Amino acid sequence: MDLTTPYAFGKTMDLPFAEAQQKVREELAKEGFGVLTEIDMCQKFADKLQKEFRDYIILGACNPALAYEAMSGEINIGVLLPCNVVIYNRDDGKAAVMFMDPIARFSRIGNPELEELGIQVTQKLERVIDAL
């Protein structure tokens, strides 16, 4: 991983945006994640603000089994779901991929079972990053 913040981790891919996006989707599927939502920020900014922006997409990824487990233990955790994945064009033409950090997100809840679940989700997302 070459990109890290207090709330996310990711990497730079030596691929154009469209190819990076396809690869991310394929690797998420291998770890049991489906894409529930998709927001094209470039298009939204153009439509709503008449502003240009780099290619930038937010994918709302969800692993149904883990989401069910989390929501069964903490009904309000839905406000923290799904796992956001961001793919965008860097200035150098490469694509950046960032995953929200489930450990950072779930550790604030104060429920040890959910902290363990956050670790499981993080491990899955780290495998996705490693495969990219």
C-alpha positions as CSV (number, residue, x, y, z in Angstrom):
1,M,0.0,0.0,0.0
2,D,1.4,3.3,-1.0
3,L,-1.4,5.6,0.0
4,T,-2.6,5.9,3.6
5,T,-4.6,8.4,5.6
6,P,-6.0,8.1,9.2
7,Y,-9.3,7.0,7.6
8,A,-8.3,5.2,4.4
9,F,-5.7,3.1,2.6
10,G,-4.9,2.4,-1.0
11,K,-2.5,2.4,-3.8
12,T,-1.6,3.9,-7.1
13,M,-2.2,1.7,-10.2
14,D,-0.2,2.0,-13.4
15,L,-3.5,1.8,-15.3
16,P,-5.9,4.2,-16.9
17,F,-9.0,5.0,-14.9
18,A,-11.4,2.7,-16.8
19,E,-9.1,-0.3,-16.6
20,A,-8.4,0.3,-12.9
21,Q,-12.1,0.6,-12.2
22,Q,-12.8,-2.8,-13.9
23,K,-9.9,-4.5,-12.0
24,V,-11.1,-3.1,-8.7
25,R,-14.6,-4.5,-9.3
26,E,-13.2,-7.9,-10.2
27,E,-11.1,-8.1,-7.1
28,L,-13.9,-6.9,-4.8
29,A,-16.1,-9.7,-6.3
30,K,-13.5,-12.3,-5.5
31,E,-13.7,-11.3,-1.8
32,G,-17.5,-11.4,-1.8
33,F,-18.2,-7.7,-2.2
34,G,-20.9,-6.4,-4.6
35,V,-21.2,-2.8,-5.7
36,L,-24.5,-1.4,-4.4
37,T,-24.0,2.2,-5.3
38,E,-21.9,4.2,-7.8
39,I,-21.4,7.9,-7.8
40,D,-19.6,9.5,-10.7
41,M,-18.3,12.7,-9.1
42,C,-17.0,14.1,-12.4
43,Q,-20.5,13.8,-13.9
44,K,-22.3,15.1,-10.8
45,F,-20.1,18.2,-10.6
46,A,-20.7,18.9,-14.3
47,D,-24.5,18.4,-14.0
48,K,-25.0,20.3,-10.7
49,L,-22.2,23.0,-10.8
50,Q,-21.1,23.1,-14.4
51,K,-17.6,22.5,-13.1
52,E,-15.0,20.2,-14.6
53,F,-13.3,17.6,-12.4
54,R,-11.0,14.6,-12.9
55,D,-12.4,11.1,-13.4
56,Y,-13.5,10.2,-9.8
57,I,-15.9,7.5,-8.9
58,I,-17.2,6.4,-5.5
59,L,-18.3,2.7,-5.2
60,G,-20.4,1.6,-2.3
61,A,-19.1,-2.0,-1.8
62,C,-20.9,-4.5,0.4
63,N,-20.2,-8.1,1.5
64,P,-23.8,-9.2,2.4
65,A,-22.8,-11.9,4.9
66,L,-20.6,-9.5,6.9
67,A,-23.1,-6.7,6.6
68,Y,-25.8,-9.0,8.0
69,E,-23.5,-10.0,10.9
70,A,-22.7,-6.4,11.7
71,M,-26.4,-5.3,11.5
72,S,-27.5,-8.2,13.7
73,G,-25.1,-7.1,16.4
74,E,-25.6,-3.4,16.1
75,I,-28.8,-2.3,14.3
76,N,-27.6,1.3,13.8
77,I,-24.4,0.3,12.0
78,G,-26.1,0.9,8.7
79,V,-25.1,4.5,8.9
80,L,-21.5,3.3,8.4
81,L,-22.3,1.0,5.5
82,P,-21.4,0.3,2.7
83,C,-17.6,0.3,2.4
84,N,-16.7,3.2,0.2
85,V,-14.1,2.6,-2.5
86,V,-12.8,5.6,-4.4
87,I,-11.0,5.4,-7.8
88,Y,-9.7,8.6,-9.5
89,N,-7.3,9.8,-12.1
90,R,-4.1,11.3,-10.7
91,D,-2.3,14.2,-12.3
92,D,0.3,11.8,-13.7
93,G,-2.4,9.7,-15.6
94,K,-2.3,6.8,-13.2
95,A,-5.3,5.7,-11.2
96,A,-5.5,5.9,-7.4
97,V,-7.6,3.5,-5.5
98,M,-8.6,4.2,-1.9
99,F,-10.6,2.1,0.5
100,M,-12.2,3.4,3.7
101,D,-10.6,1.8,6.7
102,P,-13.2,-0.4,8.5
103,I,-11.1,-0.6,11.6
104,A,-11.0,3.2,12.0
105,R,-14.8,3.2,11.3
106,F,-15.9,0.3,13.5
107,S,-13.5,0.9,16.5
108,R,-15.5,4.0,17.5
109,I,-18.6,2.0,18.2
110,G,-17.3,0.4,21.4
111,N,-18.5,-3.1,20.6
112,P,-15.6,-5.6,20.6
113,E,-17.5,-8.0,18.3
114,L,-17.8,-5.3,15.7
115,E,-14.1,-4.4,16.1
116,E,-13.3,-8.0,15.2
117,L,-15.7,-7.8,12.2
118,G,-13.9,-4.6,11.1
119,I,-10.6,-6.5,11.2
120,Q,-12.1,-9.2,9.0
121,V,-13.4,-6.6,6.5
122,T,-10.0,-4.8,6.5
123,Q,-8.2,-8.1,5.8
124,K,-10.5,-8.7,2.8
125,L,-9.9,-5.2,1.4
126,E,-6.2,-5.6,1.9
127,R,-6.3,-8.7,-0.2
128,V,-8.1,-6.7,-2.9
129,I,-5.3,-4.1,-2.7
130,D,-2.6,-6.7,-2.9
131,A,-4.2,-8.2,-6.0
132,L,-4.4,-4.9,-7.8
